[in-house]
Amino acid sequence: MSKKSTVARWLHRVGVFRLLDLVTGPNRLTVLAYHRIVDPADVGDYYLPNISASPAMFARQIEFVARRFNVVGLDQILAYIKHGQPLLPRPLLITFDDGYLDNYTQAFPILKHHGLPAVIFLMTDGMDHQARPWWDACAYYFHHTSLKRATLPVLGEQVFITAQQRIEAREEFMRRLKRLPEAEKQATMAALPEALQVPPPEDPQVFMSWEQVRELVANGIACQPHTATHPILTRISPEEVRNELRTARDKIVAETAQPVEAFAFPNGTPDDYDETSLQILHELGFQAAFTLSPGPVRNRLVQQYPLQIPRVFLGYKDTFELFVAKVMGVPALMDRPAYLPLPVASNDV
């Protein structure tokens, strides 16, 4: 068990979370940020760190928030942002990024059982072109290579005799990729199969289909844009940002006839969006956008900075006690000074 999990268990036992709940009060928005819901033992050659929870842990987490919070839908958040319509005490929004098939097969039945709304932010090209995104492709190539030494793009010569060395090489390669301009990142990824001597994967369905998306929408699960192809917005030009946002928005409108007013930033750290991308979101009519800076956040700041709403990032290694610590705002209290919103994100843009 990690140090964080051990501390979280102790805090849970002595009642610190209940006290924190009283101190922080009911006027705060908690937004949960999930990616994939799948048993980590079944992930195979996909990217393990992209797993947010097993189905069993997800069910336990949802049962907890259903008892302790008022789970709200995106429409209620937008009504608060646009019209000042009051939120219920302790509002909580459930979100997912990317649009993986397991959001439909694993998460949706649990949400439906509890009668809860949620939002799934779609990488819309994934619905049209069923192929692994670059991070899952990285996992595939490093998993299947038989090489013990290779000269890799951006890293140079690497030795990975042990499984741990292979993971470390993969993680450093991915960190380097995220810093590159998008076009250079794609060119670097294209060189990886040859460098590791692994042919490209032939995958079954990775993401949801549009038919499944429409079923979710009909059952209270909003589906909104996460760009078309998942570039980090600060790694592409303003024209490309506008195209990614407009393309994803228009595709979702065409396929589902939903209003599209919310967005989630790819990667989502403060380095991954800027004043320009926020301004383009505003110009295209987006009313809310979600980051991965740590939440929860005071309701008044949601209304003041609607294009930079923080979320609670969840990972498959989180114990239940650590999940509770995150939801109650411990990471946000520790990290908040590092995540000041950009002033152009206010409603005065």
VEXKOL-781897 format. One record per residue (C-alpha): residue number from 1; residue in three letters; x negated, y, z. Coordinates in pm, 1 decimal. Layout:
<drenlum NUM 'ALA' <X Y Z>>;
...
//
This chain:
<drenlum 1 'MET' <0.0 0.0 0.0>>;
<drenlum 2 'SER' <-134.4 345.0 -90.8>>;
<drenlum 3 'LYS' <-215.3 609.6 168.9>>;
<drenlum 4 'LYS' <77.8 819.8 46.1>>;
<drenlum 5 'SER' <316.1 527.9 88.3>>;
<drenlum 6 'THR' <186.0 453.8 438.1>>;
<drenlum 7 'VAL' <232.1 814.9 546.4>>;
<drenlum 8 'ALA' <578.1 823.6 386.1>>;
<drenlum 9 'ARG' <682.3 510.9 576.5>>;
<drenlum 10 'TRP' <570.9 665.5 907.2>>;
<drenlum 11 'LEU' <751.1 992.8 832.9>>;
<drenlum 12 'HIS' <1064.9 801.3 743.2>>;
<drenlum 13 'ARG' <1057.0 604.6 1069.0>>;
<drenlum 14 'VAL' <1018.7 908.3 1293.9>>;
<drenlum 15 'GLY' <1298.5 1098.9 1121.1>>;
<drenlum 16 'VAL' <1091.7 1374.9 958.9>>;
<drenlum 17 'PHE' <1291.5 1355.6 636.2>>;
<drenlum 18 'ARG' <1620.2 1417.1 816.5>>;
<drenlum 19 'LEU' <1465.0 1719.3 986.9>>;
<drenlum 20 'LEU' <1325.3 1845.2 655.8>>;
<drenlum 21 'ASP' <1669.6 1810.1 500.0>>;
<drenlum 22 'LEU' <1811.8 2037.2 770.6>>;
<drenlum 23 'VAL' <1530.7 2290.7 736.9>>;
<drenlum 24 'THR' <1543.9 2322.0 357.9>>;
<drenlum 25 'GLY' <1921.2 2345.9 360.3>>;
<drenlum 26 'PRO' <2188.4 2254.7 108.1>>;
<drenlum 27 'ASN' <2119.8 2523.9 -153.4>>;
<drenlum 28 'ARG' <1846.1 2345.6 -344.1>>;
<drenlum 29 'LEU' <1859.5 2155.2 -671.4>>;
<drenlum 30 'THR' <1689.3 1816.0 -688.6>>;
<drenlum 31 'VAL' <1624.9 1682.5 -1039.4>>;
<drenlum 32 'LEU' <1495.8 1325.2 -1068.0>>;
<drenlum 33 'ALA' <1260.8 1255.9 -1360.9>>;
<drenlum 34 'TYR' <1262.2 895.1 -1481.3>>;
<drenlum 35 'HIS' <1111.3 744.4 -1793.7>>;
<drenlum 36 'ARG' <1147.9 367.4 -1822.6>>;
<drenlum 37 'ILE' <1350.6 133.1 -1600.7>>;
<drenlum 38 'VAL' <1198.6 -213.4 -1634.9>>;
<drenlum 39 'ASP' <1024.7 -468.9 -1416.6>>;
<drenlum 40 'PRO' <650.6 -385.6 -1428.8>>;
<drenlum 41 'ALA' <577.3 -759.0 -1457.2>>;
<drenlum 42 'ASP' <769.1 -763.4 -1786.2>>;
<drenlum 43 'VAL' <606.5 -461.1 -1948.8>>;
<drenlum 44 'GLY' <361.8 -674.1 -2149.3>>;
<drenlum 45 'ASP' <137.4 -470.0 -2377.0>>;
<drenlum 46 'TYR' <328.6 -143.7 -2334.3>>;
<drenlum 47 'TYR' <197.5 145.3 -2123.5>>;
<drenlum 48 'LEU' <252.6 45.7 -1761.3>>;
<drenlum 49 'PRO' <227.4 395.3 -1603.3>>;
<drenlum 50 'ASN' <533.8 498.5 -1805.5>>;
<drenlum 51 'ILE' <750.4 272.0 -1587.5>>;
<drenlum 52 'SER' <947.5 473.5 -1331.9>>;
<drenlum 53 'ALA' <1109.2 190.1 -1139.0>>;
<drenlum 54 'SER' <1219.9 -169.9 -1166.0>>;
<drenlum 55 'PRO' <1595.9 -217.8 -1212.1>>;
<drenlum 56 'ALA' <1622.2 -335.3 -849.5>>;
<drenlum 57 'MET' <1437.5 -30.5 -715.1>>;
<drenlum 58 'PHE' <1634.5 200.4 -942.3>>;
<drenlum 59 'ALA' <1958.5 55.2 -805.9>>;
<drenlum 60 'ARG' <1837.6 115.3 -449.8>>;
<drenlum 61 'GLN' <1732.6 472.2 -530.7>>;
<drenlum 62 'ILE' <2064.4 552.4 -698.0>>;
<drenlum 63 'GLU' <2260.7 408.0 -407.1>>;
<drenlum 64 'PHE' <2060.3 635.3 -173.9>>;
<drenlum 65 'VAL' <2114.9 956.8 -370.6>>;
<drenlum 66 'ALA' <2483.4 875.5 -420.2>>;
<drenlum 67 'ARG' <2520.9 870.2 -39.7>>;
<drenlum 68 'ARG' <2295.0 1163.9 49.7>>;
<drenlum 69 'PHE' <2348.0 1411.6 -235.9>>;
<drenlum 70 'ASN' <2616.0 1546.6 -463.0>>;
<drenlum 71 'VAL' <2513.0 1404.3 -799.1>>;
<drenlum 72 'VAL' <2607.9 1656.5 -1067.2>>;
<drenlum 73 'GLY' <2616.5 1657.3 -1444.0>>;
<drenlum 74 'LEU' <2436.2 1884.7 -1686.0>>;
<drenlum 75 'ASP' <2759.2 2077.7 -1746.4>>;
<drenlum 76 'GLN' <2765.2 2185.9 -1382.3>>;
<drenlum 77 'ILE' <2403.9 2301.6 -1395.3>>;
<drenlum 78 'LEU' <2473.5 2501.8 -1711.1>>;
<drenlum 79 'ALA' <2788.2 2655.4 -1560.5>>;
<drenlum 80 'TYR' <2580.9 2771.2 -1265.1>>;
<drenlum 81 'ILE' <2306.6 2914.9 -1487.0>>;
<drenlum 82 'LYS' <2537.0 3087.6 -1734.3>>;
<drenlum 83 'HIS' <2832.7 3191.4 -1520.0>>;
<drenlum 84 'GLY' <2720.7 3166.6 -1159.5>>;
<drenlum 85 'GLN' <2973.2 2891.9 -1089.6>>;
<drenlum 86 'PRO' <2868.6 2763.2 -744.5>>;
<drenlum 87 'LEU' <2701.2 2425.4 -715.5>>;
<drenlum 88 'LEU' <2805.6 2170.4 -459.0>>;
<drenlum 89 'PRO' <2582.4 2143.3 -149.7>>;
<drenlum 90 'ARG' <2265.3 1939.7 -210.8>>;
<drenlum 91 'PRO' <2315.8 1905.6 -587.2>>;
<drenlum 92 'LEU' <2110.6 1639.3 -763.0>>;
<drenlum 93 'LEU' <2067.9 1577.7 -1136.6>>;
<drenlum 94 'ILE' <1940.7 1244.7 -1274.8>>;
<drenlum 95 'THR' <1727.6 1271.9 -1589.5>>;
<drenlum 96 'PHE' <1527.3 1041.7 -1817.4>>;
<drenlum 97 'ASP' <1266.9 1131.9 -2077.8>>;
<drenlum 98 'ASP' <1204.2 977.8 -2421.1>>;
<drenlum 99 'GLY' <1511.8 759.8 -2481.0>>;
<drenlum 100 'TYR' <1376.8 407.1 -2436.5>>;
<drenlum 101 'LEU' <1616.0 118.2 -2495.5>>;
<drenlum 102 'ASP' <1598.3 15.4 -2128.1>>;
<drenlum 103 'ASN' <1768.6 342.8 -2034.4>>;
<drenlum 104 'TYR' <2072.7 191.2 -2204.2>>;
<drenlum 105 'THR' <2030.9 -175.1 -2107.4>>;
<drenlum 106 'GLN' <1907.6 -132.7 -1747.6>>;
<drenlum 107 'ALA' <1979.6 216.6 -1613.5>>;
<drenlum 108 'PHE' <2318.4 283.8 -1772.4>>;
<drenlum 109 'PRO' <2501.3 -13.0 -1610.5>>;
<drenlum 110 'ILE' <2379.6 97.6 -1265.2>>;
<drenlum 111 'LEU' <2486.9 456.2 -1322.3>>;
<drenlum 112 'LYS' <2821.3 338.6 -1459.6>>;
<drenlum 113 'HIS' <2875.7 118.5 -1152.5>>;
<drenlum 114 'HIS' <2843.7 425.4 -930.3>>;
<drenlum 115 'GLY' <3033.7 652.7 -1168.9>>;
<drenlum 116 'LEU' <2741.8 894.3 -1192.0>>;
<drenlum 117 'PRO' <2642.7 1132.0 -1472.6>>;
<drenlum 118 'ALA' <2286.5 1177.7 -1599.2>>;
<drenlum 119 'VAL' <2085.8 1334.9 -1881.2>>;
<drenlum 120 'ILE' <1857.5 1153.7 -2123.9>>;
<drenlum 121 'PHE' <1613.0 1372.3 -2314.3>>;
<drenlum 122 'LEU' <1556.8 1211.7 -2652.2>>;
<drenlum 123 'MET' <1249.3 1205.0 -2870.7>>;
<drenlum 124 'THR' <1482.3 1201.9 -3168.9>>;
<drenlum 125 'ASP' <1244.2 1050.0 -3423.4>>;
<drenlum 126 'GLY' <1238.7 742.0 -3200.7>>;
<drenlum 127 'MET' <1603.5 671.7 -3281.5>>;
<drenlum 128 'ASP' <1534.1 691.9 -3655.1>>;
<drenlum 129 'HIS' <1192.6 525.2 -3667.9>>;
<drenlum 130 'GLN' <1163.3 237.7 -3421.9>>;
<drenlum 131 'ALA' <791.1 238.6 -3349.5>>;
<drenlum 132 'ARG' <576.4 274.6 -3042.6>>;
<drenlum 133 'PRO' <488.4 628.7 -2937.1>>;
<drenlum 134 'TRP' <117.9 701.8 -2921.8>>;
<drenlum 135 'TRP' <76.1 615.6 -2552.5>>;
<drenlum 136 'ASP' <231.6 272.5 -2599.7>>;
<drenlum 137 'ALA' <20.2 221.9 -2911.6>>;
<drenlum 138 'CYS' <-291.4 301.0 -2705.5>>;
<drenlum 139 'ALA' <-187.6 41.3 -2450.4>>;
<drenlum 140 'TYR' <-134.5 -213.6 -2727.9>>;
<drenlum 141 'TYR' <-473.8 -165.1 -2891.7>>;
<drenlum 142 'PHE' <-670.7 -172.8 -2567.5>>;
<drenlum 143 'HIS' <-470.8 -472.5 -2444.8>>;
<drenlum 144 'HIS' <-529.4 -682.7 -2756.3>>;
<drenlum 145 'THR' <-887.2 -600.5 -2854.0>>;
<drenlum 146 'SER' <-1133.9 -884.8 -2816.9>>;
<drenlum 147 'LEU' <-1427.1 -642.9 -2817.6>>;
<drenlum 148 'LYS' <-1637.0 -583.8 -2506.5>>;
<drenlum 149 'ARG' <-1807.0 -278.6 -2654.6>>;
<drenlum 150 'ALA' <-1683.8 -26.0 -2911.5>>;
<drenlum 151 'THR' <-1752.7 319.7 -3047.3>>;
<drenlum 152 'LEU' <-1427.5 505.1 -2988.1>>;
<drenlum 153 'PRO' <-1304.0 832.8 -3135.3>>;
<drenlum 154 'VAL' <-1364.7 1130.0 -2897.8>>;
<drenlum 155 'LEU' <-1535.6 901.9 -2641.5>>;
<drenlum 156 'GLY' <-1825.6 747.7 -2829.9>>;
<drenlum 157 'GLU' <-1972.6 413.4 -2724.0>>;
<drenlum 158 'GLN' <-1781.9 241.0 -2445.6>>;
<drenlum 159 'VAL' <-1840.8 -84.7 -2261.2>>;
<drenlum 160 'PHE' <-1538.1 -258.9 -2112.3>>;
<drenlum 161 'ILE' <-1628.0 -607.3 -2001.3>>;
<drenlum 162 'THR' <-1380.2 -619.6 -1713.0>>;
<drenlum 163 'ALA' <-1006.9 -548.3 -1721.3>>;
<drenlum 164 'GLN' <-1061.0 -246.4 -1497.1>>;
<drenlum 165 'GLN' <-1322.0 -102.3 -1732.2>>;
<drenlum 166 'ARG' <-1078.1 -145.4 -2018.1>>;
<drenlum 167 'ILE' <-808.3 44.9 -1826.4>>;
<drenlum 168 'GLU' <-1052.7 321.2 -1735.9>>;
<drenlum 169 'ALA' <-1160.7 358.9 -2099.3>>;
<drenlum 170 'ARG' <-798.2 370.7 -2211.9>>;
<drenlum 171 'GLU' <-703.8 633.1 -1952.8>>;
<drenlum 172 'GLU' <-998.7 856.0 -2039.2>>;
<drenlum 173 'PHE' <-919.8 819.4 -2410.1>>;
<drenlum 174 'MET' <-560.1 924.9 -2343.6>>;
<drenlum 175 'ARG' <-667.3 1220.5 -2130.3>>;
<drenlum 176 'ARG' <-888.3 1341.2 -2414.3>>;
<drenlum 177 'LEU' <-606.6 1297.9 -2666.2>>;
<drenlum 178 'LYS' <-371.0 1517.6 -2466.4>>;
<drenlum 179 'ARG' <-617.2 1805.8 -2486.7>>;
<drenlum 180 'LEU' <-645.4 1792.9 -2866.8>>;
<drenlum 181 'PRO' <-438.8 1990.8 -3116.6>>;
<drenlum 182 'GLU' <-155.8 1767.2 -3234.7>>;
<drenlum 183 'ALA' <-291.6 1709.9 -3585.8>>;
<drenlum 184 'GLU' <-630.1 1610.1 -3446.5>>;
<drenlum 185 'LYS' <-463.0 1382.7 -3193.7>>;
<drenlum 186 'GLN' <-275.4 1200.2 -3468.9>>;
<drenlum 187 'ALA' <-592.5 1161.7 -3677.5>>;
<drenlum 188 'THR' <-777.6 1026.4 -3374.6>>;
<drenlum 189 'MET' <-501.8 775.9 -3305.0>>;
<drenlum 190 'ALA' <-511.1 663.2 -3668.1>>;
<drenlum 191 'ALA' <-877.7 569.7 -3623.3>>;
<drenlum 192 'LEU' <-822.7 363.7 -3307.7>>;
<drenlum 193 'PRO' <-700.8 33.5 -3466.3>>;
<drenlum 194 'GLU' <-1019.2 2.4 -3672.5>>;
<drenlum 195 'ALA' <-1240.3 102.3 -3379.8>>;
<drenlum 196 'LEU' <-1088.0 -170.4 -3161.8>>;
<drenlum 197 'GLN' <-1032.2 -414.3 -3451.8>>;
<drenlum 198 'VAL' <-663.6 -464.5 -3378.0>>;
<drenlum 199 'PRO' <-391.0 -444.0 -3645.7>>;
<drenlum 200 'PRO' <-91.7 -217.2 -3578.4>>;
<drenlum 201 'PRO' <194.6 -371.0 -3378.4>>;
<drenlum 202 'GLU' <519.4 -490.5 -3529.7>>;
<drenlum 203 'ASP' <775.8 -411.1 -3264.6>>;
<drenlum 204 'PRO' <1142.0 -486.6 -3212.0>>;
<drenlum 205 'GLN' <1368.7 -200.2 -3107.8>>;
<drenlum 206 'VAL' <1179.1 36.4 -2875.8>>;
<drenlum 207 'PHE' <1425.0 323.0 -2840.5>>;
<drenlum 208 'MET' <1800.5 341.7 -2825.3>>;
<drenlum 209 'SER' <2001.3 350.6 -3145.5>>;
<drenlum 210 'TRP' <2227.7 642.3 -3227.5>>;
<drenlum 211 'GLU' <2527.5 413.7 -3174.8>>;
<drenlum 212 'GLN' <2406.4 346.4 -2820.5>>;
<drenlum 213 'VAL' <2344.5 717.6 -2768.0>>;
<drenlum 214 'ARG' <2702.9 791.6 -2868.8>>;
<drenlum 215 'GLU' <2829.1 530.7 -2622.4>>;
<drenlum 216 'LEU' <2629.7 695.3 -2345.1>>;
<drenlum 217 'VAL' <2768.1 1037.8 -2432.0>>;
<drenlum 218 'ALA' <3122.0 899.4 -2428.0>>;
<drenlum 219 'ASN' <3054.2 772.3 -2074.2>>;
<drenlum 220 'GLY' <2924.8 1093.7 -1919.5>>;
<drenlum 221 'ILE' <2552.7 1059.3 -1996.8>>;
<drenlum 222 'ALA' <2442.2 1376.5 -2176.0>>;
<drenlum 223 'CYS' <2171.8 1332.6 -2440.4>>;
<drenlum 224 'GLN' <1955.9 1635.8 -2512.3>>;
<drenlum 225 'PRO' <1628.0 1711.0 -2694.2>>;
<drenlum 226 'HIS' <1276.3 1615.9 -2588.5>>;
<drenlum 227 'THR' <1143.8 1736.7 -2930.0>>;
<drenlum 228 'ALA' <1150.1 1528.2 -3245.7>>;
<drenlum 229 'THR' <802.7 1370.2 -3226.5>>;
<drenlum 230 'HIS' <681.5 1450.6 -2871.1>>;
<drenlum 231 'PRO' <394.1 1694.3 -2928.7>>;
<drenlum 232 'ILE' <271.2 1899.9 -2636.0>>;
<drenlum 233 'LEU' <404.0 2242.8 -2726.5>>;
<drenlum 234 'THR' <83.6 2430.8 -2648.5>>;
<drenlum 235 'ARG' <-104.7 2205.9 -2893.6>>;
<drenlum 236 'ILE' <98.9 2310.9 -3196.9>>;
<drenlum 237 'SER' <168.3 2641.5 -3370.0>>;
<drenlum 238 'PRO' <473.2 2856.4 -3287.5>>;
<drenlum 239 'GLU' <624.1 2759.9 -3624.2>>;
<drenlum 240 'GLU' <581.5 2392.3 -3539.0>>;
<drenlum 241 'VAL' <734.7 2448.0 -3194.6>>;
<drenlum 242 'ARG' <1037.8 2605.7 -3354.7>>;
<drenlum 243 'ASN' <1067.2 2321.6 -3605.6>>;
<drenlum 244 'GLU' <1038.8 2051.1 -3338.9>>;
<drenlum 245 'LEU' <1307.4 2212.1 -3125.3>>;
<drenlum 246 'ARG' <1543.6 2293.0 -3411.0>>;
<drenlum 247 'THR' <1505.0 1950.4 -3573.6>>;
<drenlum 248 'ALA' <1575.3 1763.5 -3248.7>>;
<drenlum 249 'ARG' <1867.4 1990.0 -3160.6>>;
<drenlum 250 'ASP' <2031.6 1964.3 -3500.5>>;
<drenlum 251 'LYS' <1988.6 1585.4 -3513.4>>;
<drenlum 252 'ILE' <2159.5 1536.9 -3177.7>>;
<drenlum 253 'VAL' <2443.8 1769.2 -3273.9>>;
<drenlum 254 'ALA' <2492.0 1582.4 -3602.5>>;
<drenlum 255 'GLU' <2489.1 1238.3 -3438.3>>;
<drenlum 256 'THR' <2691.3 1311.1 -3122.6>>;
<drenlum 257 'ALA' <2880.2 1638.8 -3173.1>>;
<drenlum 258 'GLN' <2759.5 1746.4 -2827.2>>;
<drenlum 259 'PRO' <2664.8 2100.5 -2738.0>>;
<drenlum 260 'VAL' <2284.4 2109.7 -2711.1>>;
<drenlum 261 'GLU' <2163.0 2361.4 -2455.0>>;
<drenlum 262 'ALA' <1900.6 2177.5 -2245.6>>;
<drenlum 263 'PHE' <1546.9 2058.3 -2308.8>>;
<drenlum 264 'ALA' <1264.4 1872.8 -2132.6>>;
<drenlum 265 'PHE' <902.6 1962.7 -2205.0>>;
<drenlum 266 'PRO' <677.3 1679.5 -2327.3>>;
<drenlum 267 'ASN' <416.5 1608.5 -2058.6>>;
<drenlum 268 'GLY' <570.3 1891.9 -1859.4>>;
<drenlum 269 'THR' <278.3 2040.7 -1665.2>>;
<drenlum 270 'PRO' <221.1 2419.5 -1651.3>>;
<drenlum 271 'ASP' <-48.5 2379.1 -1919.3>>;
<drenlum 272 'ASP' <201.3 2225.7 -2161.2>>;
<drenlum 273 'TYR' <424.8 2527.9 -2222.5>>;
<drenlum 274 'ASP' <366.1 2901.0 -2241.9>>;
<drenlum 275 'GLU' <539.6 3234.6 -2295.6>>;
<drenlum 276 'THR' <571.1 3165.8 -2668.2>>;
<drenlum 277 'SER' <744.8 2829.8 -2631.2>>;
<drenlum 278 'LEU' <977.1 2973.4 -2364.6>>;
<drenlum 279 'GLN' <1066.7 3262.0 -2594.3>>;
<drenlum 280 'ILE' <1142.4 3023.7 -2881.8>>;
<drenlum 281 'LEU' <1364.9 2813.0 -2655.7>>;
<drenlum 282 'HIS' <1553.7 3127.4 -2561.0>>;
<drenlum 283 'GLU' <1589.1 3239.3 -2923.3>>;
<drenlum 284 'LEU' <1728.0 2898.3 -3024.8>>;
<drenlum 285 'GLY' <1997.0 2919.5 -2758.6>>;
<drenlum 286 'PHE' <1865.2 2678.2 -2497.7>>;
<drenlum 287 'GLN' <2000.8 2762.5 -2154.1>>;
<drenlum 288 'ALA' <1796.5 2521.5 -1938.2>>;
<drenlum 289 'ALA' <1460.4 2350.2 -1968.0>>;
<drenlum 290 'PHE' <1292.8 2105.0 -1733.3>>;
<drenlum 291 'THR' <926.6 2065.4 -1640.6>>;
<drenlum 292 'LEU' <737.6 1807.9 -1435.5>>;
<drenlum 293 'SER' <618.5 2055.3 -1176.1>>;
<drenlum 294 'PRO' <733.4 1910.7 -842.1>>;
<drenlum 295 'GLY' <1089.5 1976.4 -726.2>>;
<drenlum 296 'PRO' <1331.7 2031.4 -564.3>>;
<drenlum 297 'VAL' <1384.1 2404.6 -606.0>>;
<drenlum 298 'ARG' <1607.8 2668.5 -450.8>>;
<drenlum 299 'ASN' <1928.3 2722.4 -645.1>>;
<drenlum 300 'ARG' <1859.0 3094.3 -687.1>>;
<drenlum 301 'LEU' <1529.6 3014.0 -864.2>>;
<drenlum 302 'VAL' <1713.5 2785.4 -1106.2>>;
<drenlum 303 'GLN' <1928.8 3077.8 -1208.0>>;
<drenlum 304 'GLN' <1632.5 3316.4 -1217.1>>;
<drenlum 305 'TYR' <1401.2 3081.0 -1412.1>>;
<drenlum 306 'PRO' <1634.6 2845.9 -1600.6>>;
<drenlum 307 'LEU' <1373.7 2745.0 -1858.3>>;
<drenlum 308 'GLN' <1128.0 2614.6 -1595.8>>;
<drenlum 309 'ILE' <1330.7 2391.1 -1367.2>>;
<drenlum 310 'PRO' <1101.4 2153.5 -1173.8>>;
<drenlum 311 'ARG' <1172.7 1784.9 -1129.4>>;
<drenlum 312 'VAL' <1080.0 1499.4 -897.8>>;
<drenlum 313 'PHE' <847.2 1271.7 -1096.1>>;
<drenlum 314 'LEU' <894.4 902.6 -1011.8>>;
<drenlum 315 'GLY' <661.0 608.2 -1071.9>>;
<drenlum 316 'TYR' <684.3 232.3 -1040.1>>;
<drenlum 317 'LYS' <429.1 227.8 -756.1>>;
<drenlum 318 'ASP' <652.2 443.5 -535.9>>;
<drenlum 319 'THR' <776.1 259.0 -230.5>>;
<drenlum 320 'PHE' <1128.9 339.4 -124.2>>;
<drenlum 321 'GLU' <992.8 555.1 159.6>>;
<drenlum 322 'LEU' <774.3 748.4 -85.0>>;
<drenlum 323 'PHE' <1076.7 796.0 -310.6>>;
<drenlum 324 'VAL' <1265.7 945.6 -16.2>>;
<drenlum 325 'ALA' <969.0 1172.3 63.2>>;
<drenlum 326 'LYS' <963.5 1298.5 -295.3>>;
<drenlum 327 'VAL' <1338.0 1353.8 -310.0>>;
<drenlum 328 'MET' <1329.4 1542.4 20.4>>;
<drenlum 329 'GLY' <1066.7 1774.6 -124.3>>;
<drenlum 330 'VAL' <739.2 1684.3 44.2>>;
<drenlum 331 'PRO' <524.6 1711.4 -276.6>>;
<drenlum 332 'ALA' <700.5 2036.2 -369.9>>;
<drenlum 333 'LEU' <622.4 2189.5 -32.3>>;
<drenlum 334 'MET' <257.7 2087.2 -67.1>>;
<drenlum 335 'ASP' <208.9 2191.9 -431.0>>;
<drenlum 336 'ARG' <443.0 2487.4 -482.6>>;
<drenlum 337 'PRO' <174.4 2763.0 -479.6>>;
<drenlum 338 'ALA' <13.5 2601.5 -784.6>>;
<drenlum 339 'TYR' <336.6 2609.9 -988.4>>;
<drenlum 340 'LEU' <450.7 2969.2 -1005.0>>;
<drenlum 341 'PRO' <695.3 3018.1 -1292.5>>;
<drenlum 342 'LEU' <603.0 3237.2 -1585.2>>;
<drenlum 343 'PRO' <792.7 3565.6 -1560.4>>;
<drenlum 344 'VAL' <922.2 3541.2 -1918.4>>;
<drenlum 345 'ALA' <1129.6 3240.8 -1813.9>>;
<drenlum 346 'SER' <1379.6 3454.5 -1626.0>>;
<drenlum 347 'ASN' <1727.7 3534.5 -1749.7>>;
<drenlum 348 'ASP' <1590.5 3874.7 -1852.3>>;
<drenlum 349 'VAL' <1406.1 3721.6 -2152.1>>;
//
